[in-house]
Amino acid sequence: MSTASVPLPGWINYGVIPLVNLALAFFFSGIVVWAIGENPFEALQLLLVGALGRGEGIGFTLFYTTSFIFTGLSVAVAIHSGLFNIGSEGQAYLGGLGAALVALSLDAYVPWYVTMPFAVIGAALFGAACAAIPAWLQAKRGSHIVITTIMFNFIVSSLMNYVLVHMLIVPGKMAPESRTFLPGGQLPKLDWLIAMFGGKLGAAPLNFSFLIALIMCFLVWVLIWRTKLGYEMRTLGISPSAASYAGIGYSKIVMITMLISGGLAGMMALNPVMGASARLQIEFVGGAGFVGIAVSLMGRNHPAGIVLSALLFGILYQGGAELSFDMPAITRDMIVVIQGMVILFAGALEYMLRPAIVRAYQQFARSPAGGR
């Protein structure tokens, strides 16, 4: 029997293998750091302290984590139906327009907690709209979802440039951005959350969207594993022929899945647009849509795993910024290399060591100690 088909306990599949791959990623990253003349252990310490060592650092880490949770969930929902949504970047970008239009319309009249639910709906609808055409092309015309979603990233980028430069720009200003939202259009910071652990949030933009992201994790778990629609999505993802035989409509599931996926990506915009900058700006997504692909794969497309992998990338982003400041030889490009190592070993090569782990587990299971 191939080692790929040997069943392993969940604690090995979802615990041991990811941790071993992560250790390999940091090992080879350490070699790169050592090769440029820096101490890898000191670099790791600076990275962790910068991300988790004080309240402000934790706030920035969780801020990045929030964005990655939304985009990771977006990718994961699509993967469960056998679809690979590469368009979370563009869907999040357009979702920002939906959230901003709501904030600009309501911020002068109602408090933030009245604006927020409408902004969530607006961001989700605009993100879903961005995913609707690629979904229809896949469902009705057989166009590959990877190609169409990638192309829509560029289309949305051009559209948003036009909207910001010609429609939402503040008269008399050069910066292509909307006006700053009034307090009624801003999500509050989570100072109290950091204060619970004795820290101070400081300048970190951690905001209420972090809690929304956690709620979405729970709702996605319910959707995928506790509803009829989720069962149909997983069936289609595992075997389209079996889904067809069972009477599951291919076009319907593809459309619904991509609309949900796009909606989740669109909601990512709540974090930077209404939570951090309080205005709509050019390229506010900052690559979070593409990081979401790695987050989803590392998290095995499960909401709990996505939270943990999003936290890891949040640590790398925030800790990497601190590291490049304290160790000038380690530039931002070097941080990207470290992130790439994590993606390589925990994503693309996640099963590289599986044969050795399977053999070790089988040997342990046959031993007297393992058979007890």
ABEGO torsion letter per residue (X at the ends): XBAAABBBBAAAAAAAAAAAAAAAAAAAAAAAAAAAGBBAAAAAAAAAAAAAABAAAAAAAAAAAAAAAAAAAAAAAAAAAGBBBAAAAAAAAAAAAAAAAAAAAAAAABBAAAAAAAAAAAAAAAAAAAAAAAAAAAAAAGBBAAAAAAAAAAAAAAAAAAAAAAAABBBGBABBBBBBBBAAABBBBBAAAAAAAGBBAEABABBAAAAAAAAAAAAAAAAAAABAAAAAAAAAAABAAAAAAAGBBAAAAAAAAAAAAAAAAAAAAAAAAAAAAGBBBBGAAGGAAAAAAAAAAAAGGBAAAAAAAAAAAAAAAAAAAAAAAABAABBAAAAAAAAAAAAAAABAAAAAAAAAAAAAAAAAAABAAAAX
